[in-house]
């Protein structure tokens, strides 16, 4: 529970940080990128300065990417939830993700045709899927299999979540599993924290899973990682089933509250 509290506090800090400095920061980066380009045009590739300038430009581009991710995370305060058919979204995303997973690896997908609808921000969901597949890919430098599965979880099917009974109700379960290097318990305890990364500088931002976590929580869902070192990792995401007649009353006040903020 304490970890969850720290998590939400950190998310708040990230939001404030992003809102407060991202805009100014972007202007500075635009200047750095612009002047690097200008100077690059005045040098030939064999000049010593050319290589230094290329490095400056690459770093500024990485910083811009970080700002973009921070802003995306801050934007989660105002998600545009809509009723979506996950089966369709997953099928649509499949080809893009397949191309993205390296040649060495295989991407599999299985969804049931009668998948229930859920209420999520479509763009954020797609982004979350991309983040999970990116992590899976990074965990399998020598290749492997990424498997995406989706199915309905009826109320009678009790789920254990963090050693307690799962909140009753109907959920759609989306699993993203890999056959990568896995992670230790110590790492797993921190993965949803913003800025936690085990990846090399310039490779990881530590914002991917924080943003996945934010999307899932904002949708009233649960995310549950399972991992074994040397074997692989599976992320299970439970999103509540959307039923128009049942959920209308529940959804309306929530939307209102969000607007007031
Ligand atoms: P980043 O990918 O930028 O490091 P994330 O928040 O997406 O940030 O992930 C945080 C950390 O969680 C990663 O650095 C890695 O140590 C661990 N992790 C996430 N997904 C996996 C996975 N599928 N297999 C092994 N480790 C993972």
py3Dmol code that shows the C-alpha trace and the ligand (Angstrom):
import py3Dmol

protein = """\
ATOM      1  CA  UNK A   1       0.000   0.000   0.000  1.00  0.00           C
ATOM      2  CA  UNK A   2       2.839   2.326   0.892  1.00  0.00           C
ATOM      3  CA  UNK A   3       4.432   1.650  -2.456  1.00  0.00           C
ATOM      4  CA  UNK A   4       1.174   2.563  -4.219  1.00  0.00           C
ATOM      5  CA  UNK A   5       1.013   5.815  -2.250  1.00  0.00           C
ATOM      6  CA  UNK A   6       4.556   6.722  -3.169  1.00  0.00           C
ATOM      7  CA  UNK A   7       3.613   5.906  -6.733  1.00  0.00           C
ATOM      8  CA  UNK A   8       0.666   8.302  -6.857  1.00  0.00           C
ATOM      9  CA  UNK A   9       2.680  11.047  -5.146  1.00  0.00           C
ATOM     10  CA  UNK A  10       5.423  10.661  -7.693  1.00  0.00           C
ATOM     11  CA  UNK A  11       2.913  10.782 -10.503  1.00  0.00           C
ATOM     12  CA  UNK A  12       1.657  14.071  -9.140  1.00  0.00           C
ATOM     13  CA  UNK A  13       5.179  15.441  -9.047  1.00  0.00           C
ATOM     14  CA  UNK A  14       5.745  14.293 -12.617  1.00  0.00           C
ATOM     15  CA  UNK A  15       2.562  16.042 -13.687  1.00  0.00           C
ATOM     16  CA  UNK A  16       3.554  19.313 -12.045  1.00  0.00           C
ATOM     17  CA  UNK A  17       7.090  19.102 -13.333  1.00  0.00           C
ATOM     18  CA  UNK A  18       5.932  18.440 -16.852  1.00  0.00           C
ATOM     19  CA  UNK A  19       3.325  21.179 -16.842  1.00  0.00           C
ATOM     20  CA  UNK A  20       5.706  23.699 -15.293  1.00  0.00           C
ATOM     21  CA  UNK A  21       8.900  23.271 -17.220  1.00  0.00           C
ATOM     22  CA  UNK A  22       8.204  21.234 -20.337  1.00  0.00           C
ATOM     23  CA  UNK A  23       7.197  24.223 -22.424  1.00  0.00           C
ATOM     24  CA  UNK A  24      10.274  26.323 -21.580  1.00  0.00           C
ATOM     25  CA  UNK A  25      12.450  23.288 -21.866  1.00  0.00           C
ATOM     26  CA  UNK A  26      11.128  22.598 -25.350  1.00  0.00           C
ATOM     27  CA  UNK A  27      11.975  26.154 -26.431  1.00  0.00           C
ATOM     28  CA  UNK A  28      15.538  25.697 -25.207  1.00  0.00           C
ATOM     29  CA  UNK A  29      15.813  22.404 -27.045  1.00  0.00           C
ATOM     30  CA  UNK A  30      14.482  23.968 -30.215  1.00  0.00           C
ATOM     31  CA  UNK A  31      17.263  26.560 -29.972  1.00  0.00           C
ATOM     32  CA  UNK A  32      19.926  23.898 -29.361  1.00  0.00           C
ATOM     33  CA  UNK A  33      18.663  21.805 -32.268  1.00  0.00           C
ATOM     34  CA  UNK A  34      18.341  24.822 -34.567  1.00  0.00           C
ATOM     35  CA  UNK A  35      21.830  26.159 -33.873  1.00  0.00           C
ATOM     36  CA  UNK A  36      23.361  22.682 -34.141  1.00  0.00           C
ATOM     37  CA  UNK A  37      21.802  22.329 -37.573  1.00  0.00           C
ATOM     38  CA  UNK A  38      23.095  25.745 -38.570  1.00  0.00           C
ATOM     39  CA  UNK A  39      26.632  24.896 -37.446  1.00  0.00           C
ATOM     40  CA  UNK A  40      26.482  21.456 -39.003  1.00  0.00           C
ATOM     41  CA  UNK A  41      25.754  23.112 -42.338  1.00  0.00           C
ATOM     42  CA  UNK A  42      28.986  25.109 -41.965  1.00  0.00           C
ATOM     43  CA  UNK A  43      31.168  22.039 -41.387  1.00  0.00           C
ATOM     44  CA  UNK A  44      32.141  19.064 -43.458  1.00  0.00           C
ATOM     45  CA  UNK A  45      31.637  15.539 -42.117  1.00  0.00           C
ATOM     46  CA  UNK A  46      35.418  15.042 -41.772  1.00  0.00           C
ATOM     47  CA  UNK A  47      35.795  18.078 -39.473  1.00  0.00           C
ATOM     48  CA  UNK A  48      36.320  17.386 -35.753  1.00  0.00           C
ATOM     49  CA  UNK A  49      33.501  19.776 -34.869  1.00  0.00           C
ATOM     50  CA  UNK A  50      31.105  17.864 -37.089  1.00  0.00           C
ATOM     51  CA  UNK A  51      31.169  14.795 -34.839  1.00  0.00           C
ATOM     52  CA  UNK A  52      30.771  16.910 -31.685  1.00  0.00           C
ATOM     53  CA  UNK A  53      27.838  18.723 -33.215  1.00  0.00           C
ATOM     54  CA  UNK A  54      26.231  15.444 -34.193  1.00  0.00           C
ATOM     55  CA  UNK A  55      26.531  14.338 -30.564  1.00  0.00           C
ATOM     56  CA  UNK A  56      24.978  17.575 -29.327  1.00  0.00           C
ATOM     57  CA  UNK A  57      22.120  17.121 -31.731  1.00  0.00           C
ATOM     58  CA  UNK A  58      21.537  13.487 -30.763  1.00  0.00           C
ATOM     59  CA  UNK A  59      21.450  14.392 -27.062  1.00  0.00           C
ATOM     60  CA  UNK A  60      19.043  17.252 -27.656  1.00  0.00           C
ATOM     61  CA  UNK A  61      16.804  14.904 -29.623  1.00  0.00           C
ATOM     62  CA  UNK A  62      16.832  12.434 -26.709  1.00  0.00           C
ATOM     63  CA  UNK A  63      15.940  15.230 -24.318  1.00  0.00           C
ATOM     64  CA  UNK A  64      13.057  16.220 -26.597  1.00  0.00           C
ATOM     65  CA  UNK A  65      11.840  12.620 -26.542  1.00  0.00           C
ATOM     66  CA  UNK A  66      11.935  12.645 -22.747  1.00  0.00           C
ATOM     67  CA  UNK A  67       9.893  15.850 -22.624  1.00  0.00           C
ATOM     68  CA  UNK A  68       7.397  14.303 -25.033  1.00  0.00           C
ATOM     69  CA  UNK A  69       7.000  11.284 -22.739  1.00  0.00           C
ATOM     70  CA  UNK A  70       6.650  13.460 -19.654  1.00  0.00           C
ATOM     71  CA  UNK A  71       3.956  15.522 -21.308  1.00  0.00           C
ATOM     72  CA  UNK A  72       2.157  12.366 -22.398  1.00  0.00           C
ATOM     73  CA  UNK A  73       2.207  11.192 -18.787  1.00  0.00           C
ATOM     74  CA  UNK A  74       0.931  14.532 -17.502  1.00  0.00           C
ATOM     75  CA  UNK A  75      -1.850  14.509 -20.093  1.00  0.00           C
ATOM     76  CA  UNK A  76      -3.210  11.340 -18.496  1.00  0.00           C
ATOM     77  CA  UNK A  77      -4.953  13.583 -15.982  1.00  0.00           C
ATOM     78  CA  UNK A  78      -7.480  14.205 -18.733  1.00  0.00           C
ATOM     79  CA  UNK A  79      -8.009  10.969 -20.581  1.00  0.00           C
ATOM     80  CA  UNK A  80     -10.559  10.829 -23.367  1.00  0.00           C
ATOM     81  CA  UNK A  81     -12.252   7.599 -22.490  1.00  0.00           C
ATOM     82  CA  UNK A  82     -14.472   6.029 -25.111  1.00  0.00           C
ATOM     83  CA  UNK A  83     -16.161   2.690 -25.569  1.00  0.00           C
ATOM     84  CA  UNK A  84     -13.931   0.501 -27.684  1.00  0.00           C
ATOM     85  CA  UNK A  85     -13.797  -2.980 -29.091  1.00  0.00           C
ATOM     86  CA  UNK A  86     -10.418  -4.257 -27.922  1.00  0.00           C
ATOM     87  CA  UNK A  87     -10.375  -7.093 -30.431  1.00  0.00           C
ATOM     88  CA  UNK A  88     -10.464  -4.577 -33.275  1.00  0.00           C
ATOM     89  CA  UNK A  89      -7.808  -2.343 -31.732  1.00  0.00           C
ATOM     90  CA  UNK A  90      -5.481  -5.288 -31.126  1.00  0.00           C
ATOM     91  CA  UNK A  91      -5.917  -6.574 -34.655  1.00  0.00           C
ATOM     92  CA  UNK A  92      -5.309  -3.078 -36.052  1.00  0.00           C
ATOM     93  CA  UNK A  93      -2.124  -2.696 -33.999  1.00  0.00           C
ATOM     94  CA  UNK A  94      -0.820  -6.153 -34.788  1.00  0.00           C
ATOM     95  CA  UNK A  95       0.938  -5.389 -38.084  1.00  0.00           C
ATOM     96  CA  UNK A  96       2.628  -2.277 -36.755  1.00  0.00           C
ATOM     97  CA  UNK A  97       3.867  -4.136 -33.659  1.00  0.00           C
ATOM     98  CA  UNK A  98       4.933  -7.137 -35.720  1.00  0.00           C
ATOM     99  CA  UNK A  99       7.152  -4.916 -37.840  1.00  0.00           C
ATOM    100  CA  UNK A 100       8.522  -3.289 -34.727  1.00  0.00           C
ATOM    101  CA  UNK A 101       9.551  -6.510 -32.947  1.00  0.00           C
ATOM    102  CA  UNK A 102      12.992  -7.370 -34.295  1.00  0.00           C
ATOM    103  CA  UNK A 103      13.500  -9.908 -37.063  1.00  0.00           C
ATOM    104  CA  UNK A 104      14.811 -12.320 -34.485  1.00  0.00           C
ATOM    105  CA  UNK A 105      11.562 -12.331 -32.534  1.00  0.00           C
ATOM    106  CA  UNK A 106       8.064 -13.500 -33.197  1.00  0.00           C
ATOM    107  CA  UNK A 107       4.846 -11.717 -32.253  1.00  0.00           C
ATOM    108  CA  UNK A 108       1.744 -13.797 -31.646  1.00  0.00           C
ATOM    109  CA  UNK A 109      -1.745 -12.602 -30.954  1.00  0.00           C
ATOM    110  CA  UNK A 110      -4.875 -14.389 -29.885  1.00  0.00           C
ATOM    111  CA  UNK A 111      -8.192 -12.749 -29.084  1.00  0.00           C
ATOM    112  CA  UNK A 112     -11.633 -14.229 -28.720  1.00  0.00           C
ATOM    113  CA  UNK A 113     -14.142 -12.989 -31.298  1.00  0.00           C
ATOM    114  CA  UNK A 114     -16.785 -12.167 -28.679  1.00  0.00           C
ATOM    115  CA  UNK A 115     -14.540  -9.891 -26.606  1.00  0.00           C
ATOM    116  CA  UNK A 116     -16.537  -7.479 -24.417  1.00  0.00           C
ATOM    117  CA  UNK A 117     -16.222  -3.749 -24.950  1.00  0.00           C
ATOM    118  CA  UNK A 118     -14.276  -1.588 -22.476  1.00  0.00           C
ATOM    119  CA  UNK A 119     -14.080   2.132 -21.772  1.00  0.00           C
ATOM    120  CA  UNK A 120     -10.549   3.440 -22.293  1.00  0.00           C
ATOM    121  CA  UNK A 121      -8.636   6.194 -24.033  1.00  0.00           C
ATOM    122  CA  UNK A 122      -7.886   4.475 -27.346  1.00  0.00           C
ATOM    123  CA  UNK A 123      -4.686   6.385 -28.031  1.00  0.00           C
ATOM    124  CA  UNK A 124      -3.358   5.741 -24.509  1.00  0.00           C
ATOM    125  CA  UNK A 125      -4.254   2.071 -24.778  1.00  0.00           C
ATOM    126  CA  UNK A 126      -2.347   1.758 -28.053  1.00  0.00           C
ATOM    127  CA  UNK A 127       0.574   3.605 -26.465  1.00  0.00           C
ATOM    128  CA  UNK A 128       0.492   1.235 -23.488  1.00  0.00           C
ATOM    129  CA  UNK A 129       0.548  -1.765 -25.781  1.00  0.00           C
ATOM    130  CA  UNK A 130       3.498  -0.277 -27.627  1.00  0.00           C
ATOM    131  CA  UNK A 131       5.356   0.352 -24.342  1.00  0.00           C
ATOM    132  CA  UNK A 132       4.801  -3.228 -23.189  1.00  0.00           C
ATOM    133  CA  UNK A 133       5.956  -4.664 -26.515  1.00  0.00           C
ATOM    134  CA  UNK A 134       9.010  -2.352 -26.478  1.00  0.00           C
ATOM    135  CA  UNK A 135       9.964  -3.669 -23.045  1.00  0.00           C
ATOM    136  CA  UNK A 136       9.420  -7.254 -24.185  1.00  0.00           C
ATOM    137  CA  UNK A 137      11.643  -6.633 -27.192  1.00  0.00           C
ATOM    138  CA  UNK A 138      14.355  -5.047 -25.012  1.00  0.00           C
ATOM    139  CA  UNK A 139      14.223  -8.051 -22.672  1.00  0.00           C
ATOM    140  CA  UNK A 140      14.980 -10.412 -25.577  1.00  0.00           C
ATOM    141  CA  UNK A 141      18.212  -9.188 -27.208  1.00  0.00           C
ATOM    142  CA  UNK A 142      18.713 -12.601 -28.788  1.00  0.00           C
ATOM    143  CA  UNK A 143      15.133 -12.927 -29.909  1.00  0.00           C
ATOM    144  CA  UNK A 144      12.150 -14.821 -28.559  1.00  0.00           C
ATOM    145  CA  UNK A 145       8.399 -14.702 -28.569  1.00  0.00           C
ATOM    146  CA  UNK A 146       6.029 -11.927 -27.581  1.00  0.00           C
ATOM    147  CA  UNK A 147       2.493 -13.173 -27.104  1.00  0.00           C
ATOM    148  CA  UNK A 148      -0.531 -10.913 -26.791  1.00  0.00           C
ATOM    149  CA  UNK A 149      -3.684 -12.605 -25.587  1.00  0.00           C
ATOM    150  CA  UNK A 150      -7.091 -11.173 -24.785  1.00  0.00           C
ATOM    151  CA  UNK A 151     -10.119 -12.868 -23.290  1.00  0.00           C
ATOM    152  CA  UNK A 152     -13.210 -12.227 -21.213  1.00  0.00           C
ATOM    153  CA  UNK A 153     -13.060 -12.928 -17.479  1.00  0.00           C
ATOM    154  CA  UNK A 154     -16.567 -13.585 -16.142  1.00  0.00           C
ATOM    155  CA  UNK A 155     -17.476 -12.671 -12.579  1.00  0.00           C
ATOM    156  CA  UNK A 156     -17.607 -16.299 -11.411  1.00  0.00           C
ATOM    157  CA  UNK A 157     -13.948 -16.774 -12.353  1.00  0.00           C
ATOM    158  CA  UNK A 158     -12.214 -15.621  -9.159  1.00  0.00           C
ATOM    159  CA  UNK A 159      -8.878 -13.924  -9.732  1.00  0.00           C
ATOM    160  CA  UNK A 160      -6.166 -13.505  -7.156  1.00  0.00           C
ATOM    161  CA  UNK A 161      -4.507 -10.154  -7.257  1.00  0.00           C
ATOM    162  CA  UNK A 162      -1.651  -9.289  -4.914  1.00  0.00           C
ATOM    163  CA  UNK A 163      -2.674 -12.149  -2.639  1.00  0.00           C
ATOM    164  CA  UNK A 164      -6.177 -10.937  -2.099  1.00  0.00           C
ATOM    165  CA  UNK A 165      -9.391 -11.842  -3.798  1.00  0.00           C
ATOM    166  CA  UNK A 166      -9.904  -9.973  -6.983  1.00  0.00           C
ATOM    167  CA  UNK A 167     -12.608  -7.313  -6.984  1.00  0.00           C
ATOM    168  CA  UNK A 168     -15.714  -9.042  -8.333  1.00  0.00           C
ATOM    169  CA  UNK A 169     -17.109  -8.094 -11.671  1.00  0.00           C
ATOM    170  CA  UNK A 170     -16.551  -8.789 -15.299  1.00  0.00           C
ATOM    171  CA  UNK A 171     -13.253  -7.894 -16.872  1.00  0.00           C
ATOM    172  CA  UNK A 172     -11.427  -8.177 -20.148  1.00  0.00           C
ATOM    173  CA  UNK A 173      -7.955  -9.581 -19.589  1.00  0.00           C
ATOM    174  CA  UNK A 174      -5.133  -8.527 -21.887  1.00  0.00           C
ATOM    175  CA  UNK A 175      -1.833 -10.337 -21.427  1.00  0.00           C
ATOM    176  CA  UNK A 176       1.503  -9.399 -22.919  1.00  0.00           C
ATOM    177  CA  UNK A 177       4.057 -12.124 -22.339  1.00  0.00           C
ATOM    178  CA  UNK A 178       7.673 -12.500 -23.409  1.00  0.00           C
ATOM    179  CA  UNK A 179      10.393 -15.118 -23.211  1.00  0.00           C
ATOM    180  CA  UNK A 180      13.022 -12.565 -22.197  1.00  0.00           C
ATOM    181  CA  UNK A 181      15.491 -12.242 -19.323  1.00  0.00           C
ATOM    182  CA  UNK A 182      12.797 -11.564 -16.729  1.00  0.00           C
ATOM    183  CA  UNK A 183      13.382  -9.501 -13.589  1.00  0.00           C
ATOM    184  CA  UNK A 184      14.132  -9.922  -9.917  1.00  0.00           C
ATOM    185  CA  UNK A 185      11.642  -9.204  -7.128  1.00  0.00           C
ATOM    186  CA  UNK A 186      13.599  -6.025  -6.272  1.00  0.00           C
ATOM    187  CA  UNK A 187      13.249  -4.698  -9.798  1.00  0.00           C
ATOM    188  CA  UNK A 188       9.611  -5.748 -10.026  1.00  0.00           C
ATOM    189  CA  UNK A 189       8.762  -3.745  -6.894  1.00  0.00           C
ATOM    190  CA  UNK A 190       9.879  -0.544  -8.600  1.00  0.00           C
ATOM    191  CA  UNK A 191       8.859  -0.913 -12.246  1.00  0.00           C
ATOM    192  CA  UNK A 192       5.782   1.326 -12.066  1.00  0.00           C
ATOM    193  CA  UNK A 193       7.681   4.206 -10.482  1.00  0.00           C
ATOM    194  CA  UNK A 194       8.323   7.099 -12.846  1.00  0.00           C
ATOM    195  CA  UNK A 195      12.020   7.302 -13.835  1.00  0.00           C
ATOM    196  CA  UNK A 196      12.870   3.803 -12.629  1.00  0.00           C
ATOM    197  CA  UNK A 197      14.899   2.084 -15.325  1.00  0.00           C
ATOM    198  CA  UNK A 198      17.566  -0.582 -15.526  1.00  0.00           C
ATOM    199  CA  UNK A 199      18.382   0.349 -19.100  1.00  0.00           C
ATOM    200  CA  UNK A 200      21.434   2.257 -20.283  1.00  0.00           C
ATOM    201  CA  UNK A 201      21.392   6.050 -20.364  1.00  0.00           C
ATOM    202  CA  UNK A 202      19.708   7.157 -23.538  1.00  0.00           C
ATOM    203  CA  UNK A 203      17.906   3.830 -23.897  1.00  0.00           C
ATOM    204  CA  UNK A 204      15.435   3.928 -21.048  1.00  0.00           C
ATOM    205  CA  UNK A 205      13.438   6.777 -19.520  1.00  0.00           C
ATOM    206  CA  UNK A 206      11.624   4.797 -16.858  1.00  0.00           C
ATOM    207  CA  UNK A 207       8.359   6.368 -17.967  1.00  0.00           C
ATOM    208  CA  UNK A 208       6.903   3.533 -20.041  1.00  0.00           C
ATOM    209  CA  UNK A 209       5.339   1.440 -17.294  1.00  0.00           C
ATOM    210  CA  UNK A 210       4.409   4.466 -15.166  1.00  0.00           C
ATOM    211  CA  UNK A 211       2.322   5.587 -18.090  1.00  0.00           C
ATOM    212  CA  UNK A 212       0.827   2.108 -18.631  1.00  0.00           C
ATOM    213  CA  UNK A 213      -0.056   2.028 -14.923  1.00  0.00           C
ATOM    214  CA  UNK A 214      -1.701   5.453 -15.155  1.00  0.00           C
ATOM    215  CA  UNK A 215      -3.836   4.402 -18.121  1.00  0.00           C
ATOM    216  CA  UNK A 216      -4.972   1.200 -16.406  1.00  0.00           C
ATOM    217  CA  UNK A 217      -5.849   2.938 -13.127  1.00  0.00           C
ATOM    218  CA  UNK A 218      -7.732   5.724 -14.889  1.00  0.00           C
ATOM    219  CA  UNK A 219      -9.806   3.047 -16.612  1.00  0.00           C
ATOM    220  CA  UNK A 220     -10.701   1.362 -13.315  1.00  0.00           C
ATOM    221  CA  UNK A 221      -8.498  -1.613 -14.117  1.00  0.00           C
ATOM    222  CA  UNK A 222      -5.661  -3.587 -12.596  1.00  0.00           C
ATOM    223  CA  UNK A 223      -2.200  -4.458 -13.811  1.00  0.00           C
ATOM    224  CA  UNK A 224      -0.324  -7.443 -12.510  1.00  0.00           C
ATOM    225  CA  UNK A 225       3.232  -8.342 -13.547  1.00  0.00           C
ATOM    226  CA  UNK A 226       4.617 -11.828 -13.235  1.00  0.00           C
ATOM    227  CA  UNK A 227       8.240 -12.593 -13.949  1.00  0.00           C
ATOM    228  CA  UNK A 228      10.861 -15.242 -13.592  1.00  0.00           C
ATOM    229  CA  UNK A 229      14.554 -14.485 -14.106  1.00  0.00           C
ATOM    230  CA  UNK A 230      15.808 -16.232 -17.206  1.00  0.00           C
ATOM    231  CA  UNK A 231      12.333 -17.346 -18.242  1.00  0.00           C
ATOM    232  CA  UNK A 232      10.316 -14.277 -19.111  1.00  0.00           C
ATOM    233  CA  UNK A 233       7.697 -11.792 -18.037  1.00  0.00           C
ATOM    234  CA  UNK A 234       3.956 -11.479 -18.419  1.00  0.00           C
ATOM    235  CA  UNK A 235       1.914  -8.356 -17.772  1.00  0.00           C
ATOM    236  CA  UNK A 236      -1.780  -8.950 -17.103  1.00  0.00           C
ATOM    237  CA  UNK A 237      -4.127  -6.051 -17.534  1.00  0.00           C
ATOM    238  CA  UNK A 238      -7.712  -6.327 -16.347  1.00  0.00           C
ATOM    239  CA  UNK A 239     -10.077  -3.701 -17.723  1.00  0.00           C
ATOM    240  CA  UNK A 240     -13.679  -3.550 -16.497  1.00  0.00           C
ATOM    241  CA  UNK A 241     -16.337  -4.617 -18.987  1.00  0.00           C
ATOM    242  CA  UNK A 242     -18.387  -1.740 -20.256  1.00  0.00           C
ATOM    243  CA  UNK A 243     -22.138  -2.234 -20.251  1.00  0.00           C
ATOM    244  CA  UNK A 244     -24.122   0.760 -21.443  1.00  0.00           C
ATOM    245  CA  UNK A 245     -27.177   0.410 -19.177  1.00  0.00           C
ATOM    246  CA  UNK A 246     -25.157  -0.555 -16.082  1.00  0.00           C
ATOM    247  CA  UNK A 247     -22.283   1.896 -16.394  1.00  0.00           C
ATOM    248  CA  UNK A 248     -24.048   5.063 -17.515  1.00  0.00           C
ATOM    249  CA  UNK A 249     -24.692   6.318 -13.963  1.00  0.00           C
ATOM    250  CA  UNK A 250     -21.227   5.386 -12.771  1.00  0.00           C
ATOM    251  CA  UNK A 251     -19.476   7.051 -15.694  1.00  0.00           C
ATOM    252  CA  UNK A 252     -21.333  10.346 -15.644  1.00  0.00           C
ATOM    253  CA  UNK A 253     -20.286  11.652 -12.181  1.00  0.00           C
ATOM    254  CA  UNK A 254     -16.682  10.593 -12.807  1.00  0.00           C
ATOM    255  CA  UNK A 255     -16.555  12.605 -16.024  1.00  0.00           C
ATOM    256  CA  UNK A 256     -17.918  15.614 -14.181  1.00  0.00           C
ATOM    257  CA  UNK A 257     -15.351  15.383 -11.454  1.00  0.00           C
ATOM    258  CA  UNK A 258     -12.579  15.301 -13.999  1.00  0.00           C
ATOM    259  CA  UNK A 259     -13.823  18.461 -15.686  1.00  0.00           C
ATOM    260  CA  UNK A 260     -13.845  20.353 -12.412  1.00  0.00           C
ATOM    261  CA  UNK A 261     -10.195  19.685 -11.744  1.00  0.00           C
TER     262      UNK A 261
END
"""
ligand_1 = """\
27
LIG
P 12.180 1.871 -19.516
O 11.705 0.858 -20.523
O 12.434 3.206 -20.116
O 13.320 1.389 -18.671
P 9.733 1.224 -18.122
O 8.950 1.973 -17.099
O 8.977 0.817 -19.347
O 10.968 2.131 -18.487
O 10.361 -0.076 -17.474
C 11.059 0.018 -16.238
C 11.954 -1.182 -16.027
O 11.174 -2.356 -15.841
C 12.866 -1.529 -17.192
O 14.029 -0.742 -17.189
C 13.155 -3.017 -16.915
O 14.160 -3.157 -15.930
C 11.868 -3.498 -16.300
N 11.017 -4.199 -17.288
C 9.907 -3.726 -17.877
N 9.368 -4.622 -18.712
C 10.152 -5.716 -18.670
C 10.138 -7.008 -19.327
N 9.173 -7.325 -20.194
N 11.125 -7.868 -19.019
C 12.090 -7.554 -18.136
N 12.161 -6.370 -17.487
C 11.221 -5.456 -17.747
"""
view = py3Dmol.view(width=600, height=400)
view.addModel(protein, "pdb")
view.setStyle({"model": 0}, {"cartoon": {"style": "trace"}})
view.addModel(ligand_1, "xyz")
view.setStyle({"model": 1}, {"stick": {}})
view.zoomTo()
view.show()
